[in-house]
Amino acid sequence: MCKGLVEFRRAKNMSKHLMAYEIGVSKSYYEKIEYGDRQPSYNFISKFINRFPDADANSIFFTDEHTKRVEVKDRTNLEIS
């Protein structure tokens, strides 16, 4: 489960359907990421950052349970380390 994403969505008081719409992905794909069935793609994270530029993508998507960490240097580029 992507707990950071769930917490972010709930803090925004958004449904899964609305969150998926705002990011620009299908509800089904969004739910798979939130439930932990799929890892968020670069494209998904990029769309999320574009829609929610003030959100801390590192704390939402990259916790100790993940093996790679992405440093968000600016709103347009992601660098995997």
C-alpha positions in Angstrom: 0.0 0.0 0.0 1.2 3.5 -0.8 0.4 5.0 2.6 1.7 8.4 1.7 -0.6 8.7 -1.3 -3.6 7.5 0.7 -2.8 10.1 3.4 -2.3 12.8 0.9 -5.6 12.0 -0.9 -7.5 11.9 2.4 -5.9 15.2 3.6 -7.2 16.8 0.3 -10.6 15.2 1.1 -10.7 13.6 -2.4 -12.2 10.4 -3.6 -10.1 7.9 -5.5 -12.1 8.7 -8.6 -11.4 12.5 -8.3 -7.8 12.0 -7.5 -7.3 9.8 -10.6 -9.1 12.4 -12.7 -7.0 15.3 -11.3 -3.8 13.4 -12.0 -4.9 12.3 -15.4 -5.0 8.5 -15.0 -7.7 5.9 -14.9 -9.3 5.1 -11.5 -8.3 1.5 -11.9 -4.6 2.4 -12.4 -4.7 4.8 -9.5 -6.2 2.2 -7.2 -3.6 -0.3 -8.1 -0.9 2.2 -7.1 -2.7 3.1 -3.9 -3.2 -0.5 -2.9 0.4 -1.4 -3.7 -0.4 -3.8 -6.6 1.7 -1.6 -8.9 4.6 0.8 -8.4 4.0 4.3 -9.6 5.6 4.9 -13.0 7.7 7.9 -13.8 4.8 9.2 -15.9 2.4 8.9 -12.9 4.7 10.7 -10.5 5.4 13.4 -13.1 1.6 14.0 -13.6 1.2 14.0 -9.8 3.9 16.6 -9.4 2.5 18.8 -12.2 -0.9 18.7 -10.6 0.2 19.1 -7.0 3.5 21.0 -7.2 3.7 21.8 -3.5 3.4 18.2 -2.4 6.5 16.4 -1.1 6.7 13.6 -3.7 9.7 12.0 -1.9 7.7 11.5 1.3 4.6 10.3 -0.6 6.1 7.8 -2.9 9.6 6.9 -1.6 9.7 5.5 1.9 11.8 2.8 3.5 9.6 0.1 1.9 10.9 1.2 -1.6 14.4 0.2 -2.9 15.0 3.4 -4.9 14.7 7.0 -3.9 13.9 9.8 -6.3 15.2 13.3 -5.6 12.8 15.9 -6.9 15.2 18.7 -8.0 12.5 20.8 -9.7 9.0 20.3 -10.9 10.0 19.1 -14.4 12.9 16.7 -13.8 13.2 13.6 -11.7 16.6 12.0 -11.0 16.8 8.4 -9.8 19.6 7.7 -7.4 
